[in-house]
Amino acid sequence: MTYHRPLRPAIRNVSRRNFLAGAGAGSLVLSVGLPVWAQEKKFAGAGMPNGLREDVKIFVAIADDGTVTITCHRSEMGQGIRTSLPMVVADELEADWAKVKVAQAPGDEARFGNQDTDGSRSMRHHFMTLRRMGAAARAMLIQAAATSWGVPAQQVEAVNHELVHRASNRKIGYGAVAKAAAALPVPGNVKLKDPAQFRYIGKGQIGLIDGMDITTGRAGFGIDTRLDGMLYAVVARPPVYGGKVASFDAAEAMKVKGVLKVVQLDTTPPPSEFGPLGGVAVVASNTWAAIKGREALKITWDNGANAAYSSDSYKAALEASVRKPGKVVRNQGDAEAALASAAKRIEAEYYVPHLAQAPMEPPAAVVRVRDGACEAWACTQSPQAARIRLAKFLGIPAEKVTVHVTMLGGGFGRKSKPDYVVEAGLLSKAMDGAPVKVTWTREDDLRNGFLHTVTMQRLEAGLDASGKLVAWRHRSAFPSIASLFAPNVKVPFAIELGMGLVNLPFDIPNIRAETPEAESHARIGWYRSVANIQHAFAIQSFVTEIAQALGKDPKDYLLELIGPARKINPTSVGDVWNHGEDPAVYQIDTGRLRGVIEAVAKGANWGRSMAKGHGLGIAAHYSFVSYIAVVAEVQADDKGGISIPRIDIAIDCGPQINPERIRAQMEGGVIMGVSNAMLSELTFKDGRVVQSNYDGYEVARMDSAPREVHVHLVPASDYTLPLGGVGEPGVPPVGPALANAIAAATGKRIRQLPMRRRLAG
């Protein structure tokens, strides 16, 4: 991997009021709304969810000194979005990156549009809008300079933060014409750069703009927020989902030095959506006093309907469920008849436990409620959701709520749910408007979070007398995310079906997918890659199992099942969601899936001779409208231990806007995939989470991480291809590639995660 010295613009977080005040003082301010999705089909990355208008208001301001301030409306949690989004604007603006500043947008959906930083969609949904924004600002600057010189605008060009009239050899800086440009109308039609003229897009030469602040401790995360007069709180929440306080005694807690007040919070009963779990809060002059006060509380809990939830018994129930027919969600051909008449049948069951996002920074928020208004500072992936829920629970209009977005020390989906922000708001109100910071400890985050669902799957394959796969049946049972929002939900909803289950891209004549019932007993939320994790693990493991049973090379057999290059309309196989994209624009392209398999196989030197105890495994998956393939190499020792010398990962995400960030996301996806596959597991007993910290809920550390990760970027032919996602799709194929490699190295097929536990057994 080649690293380039990063160009670093200045960074600042400014309030909406101060930003607009400064921008209005004679500088250029540009607001560009996003056009209707249907008008954007011809542009790369322009497919909007469900054909709805996404009214994104992203501002560009140019001050008299030439400083360009670009507002980022998405949350930064390590993925580099505060670099990549402004970078696109700056490129079309022909701005000098060293003269660019980045401001963070507060939560305001009416003004900025959807601000949910999830679904690997920030760049693919806004790339063309950002380009037009920069191009429009450039055109206004050009026109202002042309007018001042008395020449046609066609004779003026923008070059690296200057306006140039080559005929007269005149130049002028952006700041000198900013006031005049501000008086011009925003052009409706703009000329975009030819991609050959890009300075930043596709180059990968801009480092993470927050990198220096992060590494030197200057970056401001949610947990770092400090306000004058701020109080500190922790909450004792019900240990069982749906439980509530029966009674409590706060006498001993109030004796702890620094404890100021003990407040009971109401429980949001299931389905709880994003509401707080309730419990008993301890408010103090510092976080340590609040924690010690919480330890001194005496609480009797009414554990409610989920008190008997146990991972062992629930796993057995899921096993029984997938061994019976479920709701049919895809039915191509006649899989039942083909299985019944098959010359040979292969079957297997796969289990994935609950997983927790477990970001390095647990949830934290500060809220101040006073004078009928609310102001919050939070490490949130969804400031608009926080704003709406604060208004709801505090009983004030949403326009009276301001949510400032700090940086996030990881998120992975957990920080899309603003229950912790609402807790801080309720406690500020209880403390007569004083700002209150609510901090979740690591134990709180693991025991009271929104978990990745637990899953059991059963796959059956039917082969004819020649060994050709003619029937495929897949049953997948898991508690649905929809259980957060509606009662008695026992089967997945459309979004989860379109994550590797119904949109299987194999060239098999008879395919049947079913979803047996599974009742939820915990808060199920989205987690990086969501249901793609379990479906990729089962399907890609099963493919290699079939290949081994037939004596075929797993890579060759995977390509055989995918079949010839063709395009599949997702709706034709039952995927009505398609990651929120227009199925006419974003079809499943099996040629691109084949391409990443070939690329990763070449990069990893697939088929090379392996030493004893070493094995290679391969897997591929389509998710978030991108194509990923992984080859894992493992080494087994004579004591049952497994190390990972190398993992190769290839991605085809269409045009590569910021290759450096794509590489980083693939590397991070590999590490998270290793954690999921080898180490991580959250279990329940008597309705309560058993694990409490990283000693029990393990994530990959240096000794368990791959020694080498090689990222292979499959180039797009041009910028007319639709953009794919990057943040999430790297995770799902890692688990099955490791399982397949372990089977190759040891002869032991592991179908239950985490695998290290099964290896030890």
Secondary structure by P-SEA (a helix, b strand, c coil): cccccccccbbbbbcaaaaaaaaaccbbbbbbbbccccccccccccccccccccbbbbbbbbccccbbbbbbccccccccccccaaaaaaaaaccccccbbbbbbcccccccccccccccccccccaaaaaaaaaaaaaaaaaaaaaaacccccccccccccccccccccccccccaaaaaaacccccbbbbcccccccccccccccccaaaaaaaccccccccccccccccccccccccccccccccccccccccccccbbbbbbbbcccccccccccbbbbcccaaaaaaaaaabbbbbcccccccccaaaaaaaaaaaaacccccccccccaaaaaaaccbbbbbbbbbcbbbccccccccccccccccbbbbbcccccaaaaaaaaaaaaccccccbbbbbcccccccccccccaaaaaaaaaaaaacccbbbbbbcaaaaaacccccccbbbbbbbbbcccccccbbbbbbbccccccccccccccccccccccccccccccccbbbbbbcbbbbccccccccccaaaaaaaaaaaaaaaaaaaacccaaaaaaaaaccbbbbcccccccccccccccccccccaaaaaaaaaaaaaaaccccccccccbbbbbbbbcccbbbbbbbbbbbcccbbbbbcbbbbbbcccccccaaaaaaaaaaaaaaaaaaccbbbbbbcccccccccccccccccccccccbbbbbbbcccccccbbbbcccccccaaaaaaaaaaaaaccccccccaaaaaaac
